[in-house]
Amino acid sequence: MEQGRVTAWVGWVWFAAALLFTVGVFGVIAGLVAVFNPNTVVAATGEGVAIIDVSTWGWVHLVIGVLVALTGLALFGGAAWARLVAIVLIVLNMLVQFVALPSTPWWSITAIILSLVVLWALVVHGGEARGET
């Protein structure tokens, strides 16, 4: 492939930006719900029962959600730094979702799968958004 040639695969980068924004917004919503919920969640583990303070994890989801959504918007805008920041944030988001798996299994699994798609699109086809090969 020639240097600077943009292919149809660049659509995956725009799709990744849309998913980043969507996952970020849902993270913000989940974070806000958890922050304003004074309850704790009881989750069964292999070693017994774990009591999780939902509001603490709400702040984590809220901050990461805001950063992921803003990075998604920056990726739409074509910011050169957004690709690398998005890769770092999406991996961090996957780790946070993995930790939250006992309390919100369906959302965590969905978010991890969507994050993997974003990660793949940005790593494999991210350079094409700027015309790199």
C-alpha positions as CSV (number, residue, x, y, z in Angstrom):
1,M,0.0,0.0,0.0
2,E,1.3,3.5,-0.8
3,Q,2.3,5.9,1.9
4,G,-0.6,8.3,2.7
5,R,-3.3,6.2,1.0
6,V,-6.5,6.0,2.9
7,T,-8.6,2.9,2.5
8,A,-12.2,2.0,3.3
9,W,-10.9,0.5,6.6
10,V,-10.7,4.1,8.0
11,G,-14.4,3.6,8.7
12,W,-13.4,1.3,11.6
13,V,-11.7,4.3,13.2
14,W,-14.9,6.3,13.0
15,F,-16.8,3.3,14.3
16,A,-14.3,3.1,17.2
17,A,-14.8,6.8,17.9
18,A,-18.5,6.3,18.1
19,L,-18.2,3.3,20.3
20,L,-15.7,5.2,22.6
21,F,-18.2,8.0,23.0
22,T,-21.1,5.6,23.6
23,V,-19.2,3.5,26.1
24,G,-18.0,6.7,27.8
25,V,-21.5,8.1,28.1
26,F,-22.8,4.8,29.5
27,G,-19.9,4.8,32.0
28,V,-20.9,8.3,33.1
29,I,-24.5,7.3,33.5
30,A,-23.5,4.1,35.5
31,G,-21.1,6.2,37.5
32,L,-23.8,8.8,38.4
33,V,-26.3,6.2,39.4
34,A,-23.7,4.6,41.6
35,V,-22.5,7.9,43.1
36,F,-26.1,8.9,44.1
37,N,-26.9,5.4,45.4
38,P,-26.0,5.2,49.1
39,N,-26.3,1.4,49.1
40,T,-23.7,-1.3,49.0
41,V,-23.7,-4.4,46.8
42,V,-23.1,-7.9,48.1
43,A,-21.3,-10.1,45.6
44,A,-20.5,-13.8,46.0
45,T,-16.9,-14.7,45.4
46,G,-15.0,-17.9,45.6
47,E,-13.8,-17.0,49.1
48,G,-17.1,-15.9,50.5
49,V,-19.1,-12.7,50.3
50,A,-17.7,-9.3,49.3
51,I,-19.4,-6.1,50.3
52,I,-18.7,-3.4,47.7
53,D,-19.3,0.3,48.2
54,V,-21.1,1.3,45.1
55,S,-20.4,5.1,45.4
56,T,-16.6,4.6,45.4
57,W,-16.7,2.6,42.1
58,G,-19.2,5.1,40.8
59,W,-16.6,7.8,40.9
60,V,-14.1,5.6,39.1
61,H,-16.7,4.8,36.4
62,L,-17.7,8.5,36.2
63,V,-14.1,9.8,35.7
64,I,-13.1,7.1,33.2
65,G,-16.4,7.5,31.4
66,V,-15.9,11.2,31.0
67,L,-12.3,10.7,29.7
68,V,-13.4,8.0,27.3
69,A,-16.3,10.1,25.9
70,L,-14.1,13.2,25.5
71,T,-11.4,11.1,23.8
72,G,-14.0,9.6,21.4
73,L,-15.0,13.2,20.5
74,A,-11.4,14.1,19.9
75,L,-10.9,11.1,17.7
76,F,-13.9,12.2,15.6
77,G,-12.2,15.6,15.4
78,G,-9.0,13.9,14.0
79,A,-6.8,14.8,16.9
80,A,-3.5,13.0,16.5
81,W,-3.0,12.3,20.2
82,A,-6.5,10.8,20.6
83,R,-5.6,7.4,19.1
84,L,-2.9,6.6,21.7
85,V,-4.9,8.1,24.6
86,A,-8.0,6.1,23.5
87,I,-6.0,2.9,23.5
88,V,-4.7,3.5,27.0
89,L,-8.1,4.5,28.3
90,I,-10.0,1.6,26.7
91,V,-7.5,-0.8,28.3
92,L,-8.0,0.9,31.6
93,N,-11.8,0.7,31.1
94,M,-11.5,-3.0,30.4
95,L,-9.6,-3.5,33.7
96,V,-12.2,-1.5,35.6
97,Q,-15.0,-3.5,34.0
98,F,-13.3,-6.7,34.9
99,V,-13.1,-5.6,38.6
100,A,-16.8,-4.6,38.5
101,L,-17.8,-8.0,37.0
102,P,-19.2,-9.5,40.2
103,S,-21.6,-6.5,40.8
104,T,-22.7,-5.8,37.2
105,P,-21.9,-8.9,35.1
106,W,-24.0,-8.2,32.0
107,W,-22.9,-4.6,31.6
108,S,-19.3,-5.4,32.4
109,I,-19.2,-8.2,29.8
110,T,-20.8,-6.0,27.2
111,A,-18.4,-3.1,27.9
112,I,-15.4,-5.4,27.7
113,I,-16.5,-6.8,24.3
114,L,-17.2,-3.3,22.9
115,S,-13.8,-2.2,24.3
116,L,-12.1,-5.1,22.5
117,V,-13.7,-4.0,19.2
118,V,-12.5,-0.4,19.8
119,L,-9.0,-1.6,20.7
120,W,-8.8,-3.8,17.6
121,A,-10.0,-1.0,15.3
122,L,-7.6,1.6,16.7
123,V,-4.6,-0.7,16.8
124,V,-5.1,-2.3,13.4
125,H,-6.6,0.5,11.4
126,G,-5.9,3.7,13.4
127,G,-3.1,4.8,11.3
128,E,-5.3,5.1,8.3
129,A,-7.3,7.9,9.8
130,R,-4.3,10.1,9.2
131,G,-3.3,8.5,6.0
132,E,-0.5,6.3,7.5
133,T,0.1,2.7,6.6
